[in-house]
Amino acid sequence: MQGGKLMKKANIMIVALFGLFIISLFSLYNYAVLNITNLMVSFIVFGILLVLVVLRYSPLIQREQDERTFVIAKAAVQYSWVLTFLLITTLFVLSILGFVLCSNQTLLGIVLIFMIFSYFVLNLVFDKTAAIRE
Amino acid sequence: MTNRIKEFRQEIGITQEELASCVNSRRETIVYLEKGKYNPSLRLAYNIAKRLGKTIEDIFSFEDENST
């Protein structure tokens, strides 16, 4: 019963993903930017999302069931987001004051790397220190 | 919140690892529960109580910090 429900969810997700993929191709075509690079990017994104859906809903893969692991992961994501927002605000203020001058690409890189890195560090810290009491 | 998981677990002679596998959890979770450093969800509390053959009230006791 549980497996059937999961498969139904997985099928819905895959159909939705495919729909989004088709919509993205049409939008690319309409804006006349349907070149090979954009097409490749669309395929790669679609492929990554498809793999994630299969990994998430596959009944063959034993998933983590420990609730404390989920609680810690959830808390780590929340704290990571807050810290990233603080970083963005700080960088914004510093750039307005003229202390920091960096390109959009560098800024995006800093933010993304900080977000992922802080998530893993916080996950580790919460796991070891038992700081989260749900 | 205090609990008597360790006491009841030792009474029936099972290890933390065995209790953890019975309630679909990790040993670390049982360790933190026994130390009182983690408060379980109602589902986990129910599963632990069921495995130990006790009621939730027998195992967990809530002390109101505001009560005088």
N, CA and C atoms of all chains as a GROMACS GRO file, in nm:
protein
  606
    1MET      N    1   0.085  -0.122   0.000
    1MET     CA    2   0.000   0.000   0.000
    1MET      C    3   0.087   0.125   0.000
    2GLN      N    4   0.185   0.125   0.092
    2GLN     CA    5   0.275   0.240   0.101
    2GLN      C    6   0.357   0.253  -0.027
    3GLY      N    7   0.404   0.138  -0.078
    3GLY     CA    8   0.484   0.138  -0.200
    3GLY      C    9   0.403   0.188  -0.318
    4GLY      N   10   0.275   0.147  -0.326
    4GLY     CA   11   0.187   0.190  -0.434
    4GLY      C   12   0.166   0.340  -0.431
    5LYS      N   13   0.147   0.394  -0.312
    5LYS     CA   14   0.129   0.539  -0.296
    5LYS      C   15   0.254   0.613  -0.342
    6LEU      N   16   0.370   0.558  -0.302
    6LEU     CA   17   0.497   0.622  -0.340
    6LEU      C   18   0.516   0.621  -0.491
    7MET      N   19   0.481   0.508  -0.554
    7MET     CA   20   0.495   0.498  -0.699
    7MET      C   21   0.404   0.598  -0.769
    8LYS      N   22   0.281   0.612  -0.714
    8LYS     CA   23   0.186   0.706  -0.772
    8LYS      C   24   0.242   0.849  -0.765
    9LYS      N   25   0.298   0.882  -0.646
    9LYS     CA   26   0.360   1.013  -0.628
    9LYS      C   27   0.475   1.032  -0.726
   10ALA      N   28   0.558   0.927  -0.738
   10ALA     CA   29   0.674   0.934  -0.826
   10ALA      C   30   0.630   0.956  -0.970
   11ASN      N   31   0.524   0.885  -1.012
   11ASN     CA   32   0.475   0.901  -1.149
   11ASN      C   33   0.426   1.043  -1.173
   12ILE      N   34   0.353   1.097  -1.073
   12ILE     CA   35   0.302   1.235  -1.086
   12ILE      C   36   0.419   1.332  -1.098
   13MET      N   37   0.523   1.311  -1.014
   13MET     CA   38   0.641   1.399  -1.016
   13MET      C   39   0.711   1.393  -1.151
   14ILE      N   40   0.725   1.272  -1.206
   14ILE     CA   41   0.796   1.256  -1.333
   14ILE      C   42   0.717   1.323  -1.445
   15VAL      N   43   0.584   1.305  -1.446
   15VAL     CA   44   0.500   1.369  -1.548
   15VAL      C   45   0.511   1.522  -1.534
   16ALA      N   46   0.507   1.572  -1.410
   16ALA     CA   47   0.518   1.716  -1.386
   16ALA      C   48   0.652   1.769  -1.435
   17LEU      N   49   0.758   1.693  -1.407
   17LEU     CA   50   0.892   1.733  -1.452
   17LEU      C   51   0.901   1.739  -1.604
   18PHE      N   52   0.843   1.636  -1.667
   18PHE     CA   53   0.845   1.630  -1.813
   18PHE      C   54   0.768   1.749  -1.870
   19GLY      N   55   0.654   1.782  -1.806
   19GLY     CA   56   0.574   1.897  -1.848
   19GLY      C   57   0.654   2.026  -1.838
   20LEU      N   58   0.724   2.042  -1.725
   20LEU     CA   59   0.808   2.162  -1.707
   20LEU      C   60   0.918   2.169  -1.812
   21PHE      N   61   0.973   2.053  -1.843
   21PHE     CA   62   1.080   2.044  -1.945
   21PHE      C   63   1.027   2.091  -2.080
   22ILE      N   64   0.908   2.042  -2.117
   22ILE     CA   65   0.847   2.081  -2.245
   22ILE      C   66   0.818   2.231  -2.246
   23ILE      N   67   0.763   2.281  -2.134
   23ILE     CA   68   0.732   2.425  -2.124
   23ILE      C   69   0.861   2.507  -2.139
   24SER      N   70   0.969   2.459  -2.074
   24SER     CA   71   1.096   2.534  -2.082
   24SER      C   72   1.148   2.535  -2.227
   25LEU      N   73   1.130   2.423  -2.297
   25LEU     CA   74   1.174   2.418  -2.438
   25LEU      C   75   1.094   2.515  -2.523
   26PHE      N   76   0.960   2.518  -2.500
   26PHE     CA   77   0.874   2.610  -2.576
   26PHE      C   78   0.911   2.754  -2.549
   27SER      N   79   0.938   2.784  -2.419
   27SER     CA   80   0.972   2.922  -2.386
   27SER      C   81   1.104   2.962  -2.450
   28LEU      N   82   1.198   2.868  -2.452
   28LEU     CA   83   1.326   2.896  -2.518
   28LEU      C   84   1.305   2.922  -2.667
   29TYR      N   85   1.215   2.840  -2.727
   29TYR     CA   86   1.188   2.854  -2.870
   29TYR      C   87   1.123   2.988  -2.900
   30ASN      N   88   1.026   3.026  -2.813
   30ASN     CA   89   0.953   3.152  -2.834
   30ASN      C   90   1.045   3.273  -2.823
   31TYR      N   91   1.141   3.266  -2.732
   31TYR     CA   92   1.232   3.379  -2.716
   31TYR      C   93   1.353   3.370  -2.809
   32ALA      N   94   1.346   3.272  -2.901
   32ALA     CA   95   1.449   3.255  -3.004
   32ALA      C   96   1.588   3.236  -2.946
   33VAL      N   97   1.594   3.164  -2.837
   33VAL     CA   98   1.726   3.136  -2.779
   33VAL      C   99   1.747   2.985  -2.769
   34LEU      N  100   1.681   2.912  -2.859
   34LEU     CA  101   1.692   2.766  -2.856
   34LEU      C  102   1.823   2.725  -2.926
   35ASN      N  103   1.934   2.753  -2.861
   35ASN     CA  104   2.061   2.709  -2.916
   35ASN      C  105   2.106   2.583  -2.842
   36ILE      N  106   2.217   2.529  -2.883
   36ILE     CA  107   2.260   2.399  -2.829
   36ILE      C  108   2.296   2.408  -2.680
   37THR      N  109   2.351   2.523  -2.640
   37THR     CA  110   2.390   2.538  -2.499
   37THR      C  111   2.268   2.535  -2.408
   38ASN      N  112   2.166   2.615  -2.446
   38ASN     CA  113   2.044   2.618  -2.364
   38ASN      C  114   1.974   2.482  -2.362
   39LEU      N  115   1.978   2.415  -2.476
   39LEU     CA  116   1.916   2.283  -2.486
   39LEU      C  117   1.988   2.184  -2.394
   40MET      N  118   2.121   2.192  -2.394
   40MET     CA  119   2.201   2.104  -2.308
   40MET      C  120   2.172   2.132  -2.161
   41VAL      N  121   2.164   2.261  -2.128
   41VAL     CA  122   2.135   2.298  -1.988
   41VAL      C  123   1.999   2.243  -1.946
   42SER      N  124   1.899   2.256  -2.036
   42SER     CA  125   1.765   2.204  -2.008
   42SER      C  126   1.770   2.054  -1.985
   43PHE      N  127   1.844   1.983  -2.069
   43PHE     CA  128   1.855   1.838  -2.057
   43PHE      C  129   1.925   1.799  -1.926
   44ILE      N  130   2.030   1.872  -1.892
   44ILE     CA  131   2.106   1.841  -1.770
   44ILE      C  132   2.018   1.863  -1.647
   45VAL      N  133   1.948   1.978  -1.643
   45VAL     CA  134   1.860   2.007  -1.529
   45VAL      C  135   1.750   1.902  -1.518
   46PHE      N  136   1.690   1.868  -1.634
   46PHE     CA  137   1.585   1.766  -1.635
   46PHE      C  138   1.641   1.633  -1.585
   47GLY      N  139   1.760   1.598  -1.630
   47GLY     CA  140   1.823   1.471  -1.589
   47GLY      C  141   1.850   1.468  -1.439
   48ILE      N  142   1.903   1.577  -1.385
   48ILE     CA  143   1.934   1.583  -1.242
   48ILE      C  144   1.805   1.569  -1.160
   49LEU      N  145   1.700   1.643  -1.202
   49LEU     CA  146   1.572   1.636  -1.130
   49LEU      C  147   1.512   1.496  -1.138
   50LEU      N  148   1.526   1.434  -1.255
   50LEU     CA  149   1.473   1.297  -1.273
   50LEU      C  150   1.544   1.199  -1.180
   51VAL      N  151   1.676   1.211  -1.173
   51VAL     CA  152   1.755   1.124  -1.084
   51VAL      C  153   1.712   1.145  -0.938
   52LEU      N  154   1.693   1.272  -0.901
   52LEU     CA  155   1.652   1.302  -0.763
   52LEU      C  156   1.515   1.242  -0.732
   53VAL      N  157   1.422   1.252  -0.827
   53VAL     CA  158   1.288   1.196  -0.806
   53VAL      C  159   1.296   1.044  -0.791
   54VAL      N  160   1.376   0.981  -0.879
   54VAL     CA  161   1.390   0.835  -0.872
   54VAL      C  162   1.453   0.794  -0.740
   55LEU      N  163   1.557   0.867  -0.697
   55LEU     CA  164   1.622   0.835  -0.569
   55LEU      C  165   1.527   0.854  -0.452
   56ARG      N  166   1.444   0.958  -0.461
   56ARG     CA  167   1.352   0.989  -0.351
   56ARG      C  168   1.241   0.884  -0.339
   57TYR      N  169   1.189   0.838  -0.452
   57TYR     CA  170   1.070   0.754  -0.446
   57TYR      C  171   1.096   0.607  -0.477
   58SER      N  172   1.219   0.570  -0.506
   58SER     CA  173   1.244   0.430  -0.539
   58SER      C  174   1.224   0.340  -0.417
   59PRO      N  175   1.143   0.235  -0.432
   59PRO     CA  176   1.122   0.144  -0.318
   59PRO      C  177   1.244   0.055  -0.292
   60LEU      N  178   1.339   0.054  -0.387
   60LEU     CA  179   1.456  -0.033  -0.373
   60LEU      C  180   1.562   0.029  -0.282
   61ILE      N  181   1.553   0.161  -0.263
   61ILE     CA  182   1.655   0.229  -0.183
   61ILE      C  183   1.608   0.244  -0.039
   62GLN      N  184   1.692   0.197   0.052
   62GLN     CA  185   1.661   0.207   0.196
   62GLN      C  186   1.687   0.349   0.242
   63ARG      N  187   1.581   0.419   0.280
   63ARG     CA  188   1.598   0.558   0.321
   63ARG      C  189   1.613   0.569   0.474
   64GLU      N  190   1.674   0.677   0.514
   64GLU     CA  191   1.690   0.704   0.657
   64GLU      C  192   1.553   0.722   0.722
   65GLN      N  193   1.530   0.654   0.835
   65GLN     CA  194   1.400   0.663   0.900
   65GLN      C  195   1.409   0.726   1.038
   66ASP      N  196   1.531   0.754   1.081
   66ASP     CA  197   1.550   0.809   1.216
   66ASP      C  198   1.499   0.952   1.222
   67GLU      N  199   1.407   0.977   1.316
   67GLU     CA  200   1.343   1.110   1.322
   67GLU      C  201   1.439   1.219   1.366
   68ARG      N  202   1.537   1.182   1.452
   68ARG     CA  203   1.632   1.284   1.500
   68ARG      C  204   1.717   1.334   1.384
   69THR      N  205   1.750   1.246   1.291
   69THR     CA  206   1.827   1.286   1.173
   69THR      C  207   1.750   1.392   1.094
   70PHE      N  208   1.618   1.369   1.077
   70PHE     CA  209   1.535   1.465   1.004
   70PHE      C  210   1.526   1.598   1.078
   71VAL      N  211   1.510   1.588   1.210
   71VAL     CA  212   1.497   1.710   1.292
   71VAL      C  213   1.624   1.794   1.280
   72ILE      N  214   1.739   1.727   1.289
   72ILE     CA  215   1.868   1.796   1.281
   72ILE      C  216   1.887   1.858   1.142
   73ALA      N  217   1.853   1.780   1.039
   73ALA     CA  218   1.868   1.830   0.902
   73ALA      C  219   1.779   1.952   0.879
   74LYS      N  220   1.656   1.945   0.931
   74LYS     CA  221   1.563   2.057   0.916
   74LYS      C  222   1.617   2.182   0.986
   75ALA      N  223   1.666   2.162   1.107
   75ALA     CA  224   1.721   2.276   1.183
   75ALA      C  225   1.844   2.333   1.112
   76ALA      N  226   1.928   2.244   1.059
   76ALA     CA  227   2.050   2.290   0.990
   76ALA      C  228   2.014   2.373   0.868
   77VAL      N  229   1.913   2.331   0.793
   77VAL     CA  230   1.869   2.407   0.676
   77VAL      C  231   1.818   2.544   0.719
   78GLN      N  232   1.738   2.547   0.825
   78GLN     CA  233   1.681   2.675   0.871
   78GLN      C  234   1.791   2.771   0.915
   79TYR      N  235   1.885   2.722   0.997
   79TYR     CA  236   1.994   2.808   1.045
   79TYR      C  237   2.084   2.852   0.929
   80SER      N  238   2.104   2.759   0.836
   80SER     CA  239   2.188   2.789   0.720
   80SER      C  240   2.127   2.903   0.638
   81TRP      N  241   1.996   2.896   0.618
   81TRP     CA  242   1.927   3.002   0.543
   81TRP      C  243   1.940   3.136   0.615
   82VAL      N  244   1.920   3.135   0.744
   82VAL     CA  245   1.927   3.260   0.821
   82VAL      C  246   2.068   3.319   0.812
   83LEU      N  247   2.169   3.233   0.829
   83LEU     CA  248   2.308   3.280   0.820
   83LEU      C  249   2.339   3.334   0.681
   84THR      N  250   2.284   3.267   0.579
   84THR     CA  251   2.308   3.314   0.442
   84THR      C  252   2.242   3.449   0.418
   85PHE      N  253   2.121   3.466   0.471
   85PHE     CA  254   2.056   3.597   0.458
   85PHE      C  255   2.137   3.706   0.527
   86LEU      N  256   2.193   3.672   0.645
   86LEU     CA  257   2.279   3.768   0.715
   86LEU      C  258   2.402   3.802   0.631
   87LEU      N  259   2.459   3.699   0.568
   87LEU     CA  260   2.577   3.722   0.483
   87LEU      C  261   2.542   3.812   0.365
   88ILE      N  262   2.426   3.783   0.302
   88ILE     CA  263   2.384   3.864   0.187
   88ILE      C  264   2.365   4.010   0.230
   89THR      N  265   2.298   4.028   0.344
   89THR     CA  266   2.275   4.164   0.395
   89THR      C  267   2.407   4.236   0.422
   90THR      N  268   2.499   4.161   0.487
   90THR     CA  269   2.630   4.220   0.519
   90THR      C  270   2.704   4.261   0.391
   91LEU      N  271   2.704   4.171   0.294
   91LEU     CA  272   2.773   4.201   0.168
   91LEU      C  273   2.708   4.319   0.096
   92PHE      N  274   2.575   4.324   0.104
   92PHE     CA  275   2.500   4.434   0.041
   92PHE      C  276   2.538   4.568   0.104
   93VAL      N  277   2.540   4.569   0.238
   93VAL     CA  278   2.574   4.694   0.310
   93VAL      C  279   2.718   4.734   0.279
   94LEU      N  280   2.808   4.634   0.283
   94LEU     CA  281   2.949   4.662   0.255
   94LEU      C  282   2.970   4.714   0.113
   95SER      N  283   2.891   4.659   0.018
   95SER     CA  284   2.906   4.704  -0.120
   95SER      C  285   2.851   4.846  -0.138
   96ILE      N  286   2.744   4.877  -0.064
   96ILE     CA  287   2.690   5.014  -0.069
   96ILE      C  288   2.792   5.112  -0.012
   97LEU      N  289   2.857   5.072   0.097
   97LEU     CA  290   2.958   5.160   0.159
   97LEU      C  291   3.089   5.164   0.080
   98GLY      N  292   3.100   5.073  -0.015
   98GLY     CA  293   3.217   5.074  -0.102
   98GLY      C  294   3.335   4.993  -0.051
   99PHE      N  295   3.313   4.911   0.051
   99PHE     CA  296   3.422   4.828   0.104
   99PHE      C  297   3.445   4.702   0.021
  100VAL      N  298   3.338   4.654  -0.040
  100VAL     CA  299   3.348   4.530  -0.119
  100VAL      C  300   3.305   4.559  -0.262
  101LEU      N  301   3.389   4.517  -0.354
  101LEU     CA  302   3.353   4.531  -0.495
  101LEU      C  303   3.374   4.396  -0.562
  102CYS      N  304   3.266   4.327  -0.588
  102CYS     CA  305   3.281   4.199  -0.658
  102CYS      C  306   3.168   4.182  -0.759
  103SER      N  307   3.195   4.097  -0.859
  103SER     CA  308   3.097   4.078  -0.966
  103SER      C  309   2.978   3.996  -0.915
  104ASN      N  310   2.871   3.997  -0.994
  104ASN     CA  311   2.752   3.920  -0.957
  104ASN      C  312   2.784   3.771  -0.947
  105GLN      N  313   2.869   3.726  -1.039
  105GLN     CA  314   2.905   3.583  -1.043
  105GLN      C  315   2.979   3.544  -0.915
  106THR      N  316   3.072   3.628  -0.873
  106THR     CA  317   3.148   3.600  -0.750
  106THR      C  318   3.055   3.600  -0.629
  107LEU      N  319   2.965   3.698  -0.626
  107LEU     CA  320   2.870   3.711  -0.515
  107LEU      C  321   2.781   3.586  -0.506
  108LEU      N  322   2.732   3.544  -0.622
  108LEU     CA  323   2.645   3.425  -0.626
  108LEU      C  324   2.722   3.301  -0.580
  109GLY      N  325   2.849   3.294  -0.624
  109GLY     CA  326   2.934   3.181  -0.585
  109GLY      C  327   2.955   3.178  -0.435
  110ILE      N  328   2.986   3.294  -0.377
  110ILE     CA  329   3.009   3.304  -0.232
  110ILE      C  330   2.883   3.258  -0.157
  111VAL      N  331   2.769   3.309  -0.200
  111VAL     CA  332   2.643   3.278  -0.130
  111VAL      C  333   2.610   3.129  -0.139
  112LEU      N  334   2.622   3.072  -0.258
  112LEU     CA  335   2.587   2.931  -0.276
  112LEU      C  336   2.682   2.839  -0.198
  113ILE      N  337   2.812   2.869  -0.206
  113ILE     CA  338   2.910   2.786  -0.135
  113ILE      C  339   2.889   2.799   0.017
  114PHE      N  340   2.864   2.923   0.062
  114PHE     CA  341   2.841   2.944   0.206
  114PHE      C  342   2.718   2.867   0.253
  115MET      N  343   2.612   2.870   0.171
  115MET     CA  344   2.487   2.803   0.209
  115MET      C  345   2.507   2.652   0.225
  116ILE      N  346   2.572   2.592   0.129
  116ILE     CA  347   2.594   2.446   0.133
  116ILE      C  348   2.692   2.410   0.246
  117PHE      N  349   2.801   2.486   0.256
  117PHE     CA  350   2.903   2.458   0.357
  117PHE      C  351   2.845   2.474   0.498
  118SER      N  352   2.770   2.582   0.518
  118SER     CA  353   2.714   2.606   0.653
  118SER      C  354   2.613   2.498   0.689
  119TYR      N  355   2.539   2.447   0.589
  119TYR     CA  356   2.443   2.339   0.616
  119TYR      C  357   2.515   2.216   0.670
  120PHE      N  358   2.624   2.178   0.602
  120PHE     CA  359   2.695   2.057   0.644
  120PHE      C  360   2.760   2.075   0.782
  121VAL      N  361   2.817   2.192   0.803
  121VAL     CA  362   2.882   2.219   0.933
  121VAL      C  363   2.778   2.217   1.045
  122LEU      N  364   2.665   2.285   1.022
  122LEU     CA  365   2.560   2.291   1.125
  122LEU      C  366   2.502   2.152   1.152
  123ASN      N  367   2.486   2.074   1.045
  123ASN     CA  368   2.436   1.937   1.061
  123ASN      C  369   2.527   1.858   1.154
  124LEU      N  370   2.656   1.873   1.130
  124LEU     CA  371   2.757   1.802   1.210
  124LEU      C  372   2.755   1.852   1.355
  125VAL      N  373   2.749   1.983   1.371
  125VAL     CA  374   2.751   2.042   1.505
  125VAL      C  375   2.628   1.999   1.585
  126PHE      N  376   2.510   2.007   1.524
  126PHE     CA  377   2.386   1.968   1.593
  126PHE      C  378   2.388   1.820   1.628
  127ASP      N  379   2.443   1.739   1.539
  127ASP     CA  380   2.448   1.595   1.564
  127ASP      C  381   2.538   1.562   1.683
  128LYS      N  382   2.652   1.632   1.691
  128LYS     CA  383   2.748   1.602   1.796
  128LYS      C  384   2.712   1.666   1.930
  129THR      N  385   2.652   1.784   1.926
  129THR     CA  386   2.627   1.854   2.052
  129THR      C  387   2.485   1.835   2.105
  130ALA      N  388   2.400   1.771   2.025
  130ALA     CA  389   2.260   1.749   2.065
  130ALA      C  390   2.194   1.880   2.102
  131ALA      N  391   2.226   1.984   2.025
  131ALA     CA  392   2.174   2.117   2.057
  131ALA      C  393   2.026   2.132   2.023
  132ILE      N  394   1.974   2.042   1.940
  132ILE     CA  395   1.835   2.054   1.898
  132ILE      C  396   1.748   1.966   1.986
  133ARG      N  397   1.654   2.028   2.052
  133ARG     CA  398   1.561   1.952   2.139
  133ARG      C  399   1.420   1.972   2.086
  134GLU      N  400   1.377   1.882   1.999
  134GLU     CA  401   1.241   1.894   1.941
  134GLU      C  402   1.137   1.862   2.047
  135MET      N  403   1.162   1.727   3.067
  135MET     CA  404   1.103   1.594   3.055
  135MET      C  405   1.206   1.489   3.094
  136THR      N  406   1.167   1.399   3.181
  136THR     CA  407   1.257   1.290   3.220
  136THR      C  408   1.199   1.158   3.170
  137ASN      N  409   1.286   1.061   3.158
  137ASN     CA  410   1.235   0.931   3.112
  137ASN      C  411   1.310   0.816   3.181
  138ARG      N  412   1.247   0.698   3.172
  138ARG     CA  413   1.306   0.580   3.237
  138ARG      C  414   1.336   0.472   3.132
  139ILE      N  415   1.376   0.516   3.014
  139ILE     CA  416   1.401   0.421   2.904
  139ILE      C  417   1.513   0.324   2.942
  140LYS      N  418   1.622   0.379   2.995
  140LYS     CA  419   1.739   0.296   3.028
  140LYS      C  420   1.700   0.187   3.128
  141GLU      N  421   1.626   0.229   3.230
  141GLU     CA  422   1.584   0.136   3.336
  141GLU      C  423   1.499   0.022   3.279
  142PHE      N  424   1.398   0.056   3.201
  142PHE     CA  425   1.309  -0.046   3.145
  142PHE      C  426   1.380  -0.131   3.039
  143ARG      N  427   1.472  -0.067   2.966
  143ARG     CA  428   1.547  -0.141   2.864
  143ARG      C  429   1.634  -0.247   2.929
  144GLN      N  430   1.700  -0.208   3.037
  144GLN     CA  431   1.786  -0.303   3.109
  144GLN      C  432   1.704  -0.413   3.177
  145GLU      N  433   1.581  -0.377   3.215
  145GLU     CA  434   1.491  -0.474   3.278
  145GLU      C  435   1.462  -0.591   3.184
  146ILE      N  436   1.436  -0.558   3.057
  146ILE     CA  437   1.404  -0.666   2.962
  146ILE      C  438   1.529  -0.716   2.888
  147GLY      N  439   1.642  -0.656   2.919
  147GLY     CA  440   1.770  -0.706   2.869
  147GLY      C  441   1.796  -0.688   2.721
  148ILE      N  442   1.764  -0.572   2.669
  148ILE     CA  443   1.799  -0.544   2.529
  148ILE      C  444   1.898  -0.428   2.523
  149THR      N  445   1.976  -0.428   2.417
  149THR     CA  446   2.076  -0.323   2.402
  149THR      C  447   2.013  -0.200   2.335
  150GLN      N  448   2.090  -0.092   2.338
  150GLN     CA  449   2.043   0.031   2.271
  150GLN      C  450   2.026   0.008   2.122
  151GLU      N  451   2.118  -0.069   2.066
  151GLU     CA  452   2.115  -0.100   1.922
  151GLU      C  453   1.987  -0.177   1.886
  152GLU      N  454   1.952  -0.273   1.970
  152GLU     CA  455   1.832  -0.354   1.944
  152GLU      C  456   1.705  -0.269   1.955
  153LEU      N  457   1.702  -0.186   2.058
  153LEU     CA  458   1.586  -0.098   2.076
  153LEU      C  459   1.574  -0.003   1.957
  154ALA      N  460   1.690   0.050   1.914
  154ALA     CA  461   1.689   0.143   1.801
  154ALA      C  462   1.636   0.077   1.675
  155SER      N  463   1.680  -0.046   1.649
  155SER     CA  464   1.633  -0.113   1.526
  155SER      C  465   1.484  -0.147   1.535
  156CYS      N  466   1.435  -0.172   1.656
  156CYS     CA  467   1.291  -0.203   1.672
  156CYS      C  468   1.203  -0.081   1.644
  157VAL      N  469   1.255   0.037   1.674
  157VAL     CA  470   1.172   0.158   1.658
  157VAL      C  471   1.215   0.241   1.536
  158ASN      N  472   1.286   0.177   1.441
  158ASN     CA  473   1.332   0.243   1.318
  158ASN      C  474   1.411   0.370   1.347
  159SER      N  475   1.510   0.353   1.434
  159SER     CA  476   1.586   0.470   1.474
  159SER      C  477   1.735   0.436   1.476
  160ARG      N  478   1.816   0.535   1.512
  160ARG     CA  479   1.961   0.511   1.523
  160ARG      C  480   1.996   0.498   1.670
  161ARG      N  481   2.108   0.428   1.696
  161ARG     CA  482   2.151   0.408   1.834
  161ARG      C  483   2.177   0.543   1.903
  162GLU      N  484   2.231   0.638   1.825
  162GLU     CA  485   2.262   0.770   1.882
  162GLU      C  486   2.136   0.836   1.937
  163THR      N  487   2.025   0.815   1.867
  163THR     CA  488   1.898   0.874   1.912
  163THR      C  489   1.859   0.817   2.048
  164ILE      N  490   1.876   0.685   2.064
  164ILE     CA  491   1.844   0.622   2.192
  164ILE      C  492   1.938   0.675   2.301
  165VAL      N  493   2.066   0.692   2.266
  165VAL     CA  494   2.163   0.745   2.362
  165VAL      C  495   2.119   0.883   2.412
  166TYR      N  496   2.085   0.972   2.316
  166TYR     CA  497   2.044   1.108   2.354
  166TYR      C  498   1.911   1.108   2.429
  167LEU      N  499   1.823   1.014   2.393
  167LEU     CA  500   1.695   1.002   2.466
  167LEU      C  501   1.721   0.964   2.611
  168GLU      N  502   1.807   0.865   2.630
  168GLU     CA  503   1.834   0.818   2.766
  168GLU      C  504   1.902   0.925   2.850
  169LYS      N  505   1.984   1.006   2.783
  169LYS     CA  506   2.051   1.116   2.855
  169LYS      C  507   1.957   1.233   2.880
  170GLY      N  508   1.840   1.230   2.818
  170GLY     CA  509   1.744   1.339   2.833
  170GLY      C  510   1.779   1.460   2.749
  171LYS      N  511   1.862   1.438   2.646
  171LYS     CA  512   1.904   1.551   2.563
  171LYS      C  513   1.819   1.564   2.437
  172TYR      N  514   1.726   1.474   2.419
  172TYR     CA  515   1.638   1.482   2.302
  172TYR      C  516   1.498   1.438   2.342
  173ASN      N  517   1.400   1.517   2.302
  173ASN     CA  518   1.261   1.483   2.330
  173ASN      C  519   1.199   1.417   2.208
  174PRO      N  520   1.147   1.296   2.222
  174PRO     CA  521   1.098   1.224   2.103
  174PRO      C  522   0.962   1.274   2.057
  175SER      N  523   0.928   1.241   1.934
  175SER     CA  524   0.793   1.269   1.885
  175SER      C  525   0.697   1.169   1.951
  176LEU      N  526   0.570   1.196   1.937
  176LEU     CA  527   0.469   1.107   1.997
  176LEU      C  528   0.478   0.966   1.936
  177ARG      N  529   0.505   0.963   1.806
  177ARG     CA  530   0.516   0.832   1.739
  177ARG      C  531   0.632   0.751   1.793
  178LEU      N  532   0.749   0.818   1.808
  178LEU     CA  533   0.866   0.746   1.860
  178LEU      C  534   0.844   0.704   2.005
  179ALA      N  535   0.783   0.794   2.084
  179ALA     CA  536   0.754   0.760   2.224
  179ALA      C  537   0.662   0.640   2.232
  180TYR      N  538   0.562   0.638   2.145
  180TYR     CA  539   0.466   0.526   2.143
  180TYR      C  540   0.537   0.396   2.105
  181ASN      N  541   0.621   0.403   2.002
  181ASN     CA  542   0.693   0.282   1.957
  181ASN      C  543   0.786   0.228   2.066
  182ILE      N  544   0.853   0.320   2.136
  182ILE     CA  545   0.945   0.278   2.243
  182ILE      C  546   0.864   0.214   2.357
  183ALA      N  547   0.753   0.279   2.393
  183ALA     CA  548   0.670   0.226   2.501
  183ALA      C  549   0.617   0.087   2.464
  184LYS      N  550   0.577   0.072   2.340
  184LYS     CA  551   0.523  -0.057   2.292
  184LYS      C  552   0.631  -0.165   2.300
  185ARG      N  553   0.753  -0.130   2.258
  185ARG     CA  554   0.863  -0.228   2.259
  185ARG      C  555   0.903  -0.266   2.401
  186LEU      N  556   0.897  -0.168   2.491
  186LEU     CA  557   0.937  -0.196   2.630
  186LEU      C  558   0.822  -0.254   2.713
  187GLY      N  559   0.704  -0.262   2.653
  187GLY     CA  560   0.589  -0.321   2.722
  187GLY      C  561   0.533  -0.233   2.832
  188LYS      N  562   0.546  -0.105   2.816
  188LYS     CA  563   0.495  -0.009   2.916
  188LYS      C  564   0.407   0.094   2.846
  189THR      N  565   0.347   0.180   2.925
  189THR     CA  566   0.272   0.290   2.864
  189THR      C  567   0.365   0.412   2.855
  190ILE      N  568   0.322   0.508   2.774
  190ILE     CA  569   0.403   0.630   2.758
  190ILE      C  570   0.419   0.701   2.892
  191GLU      N  571   0.312   0.701   2.972
  191GLU     CA  572   0.315   0.768   3.102
  191GLU      C  573   0.414   0.701   3.197
  192ASP      N  574   0.428   0.568   3.182
  192ASP     CA  575   0.524   0.497   3.268
  192ASP      C  576   0.666   0.542   3.238
  193ILE      N  577   0.692   0.564   3.110
  193ILE     CA  578   0.830   0.592   3.067
  193ILE      C  579   0.865   0.741   3.076
  194PHE      N  580   0.776   0.824   3.026
  194PHE     CA  581   0.806   0.967   3.020
  194PHE      C  582   0.727   1.043   3.125
  195SER      N  583   0.794   1.133   3.191
  195SER     CA  584   0.722   1.220   3.284
  195SER      C  585   0.760   1.364   3.258
  196PHE      N  586   0.659   1.445   3.250
  196PHE     CA  587   0.681   1.586   3.217
  196PHE      C  588   0.672   1.670   3.343
  197GLU      N  589   0.779   1.744   3.369
  197GLU     CA  590   0.779   1.832   3.486
  197GLU      C  591   0.760   1.975   3.439
  198ASP      N  592   0.650   2.036   3.481
  198ASP     CA  593   0.621   2.173   3.441
  198ASP      C  594   0.716   2.268   3.512
  199GLU      N  595   0.793   2.342   3.431
  199GLU     CA  596   0.893   2.433   3.490
  199GLU      C  597   0.829   2.552   3.561
  200ASN      N  598   0.703   2.583   3.522
  200ASN     CA  599   0.636   2.701   3.582
  200ASN      C  600   0.563   2.668   3.711
  201SER      N  601   0.544   2.539   3.736
  201SER     CA  602   0.468   2.503   3.856
  201SER      C  603   0.550   2.530   3.981
  202THR      N  604   0.481   2.567   4.089
  202THR     CA  605   0.553   2.600   4.212
  202THR      C  606   0.541   2.487   4.312
   0.00000   0.00000   0.00000
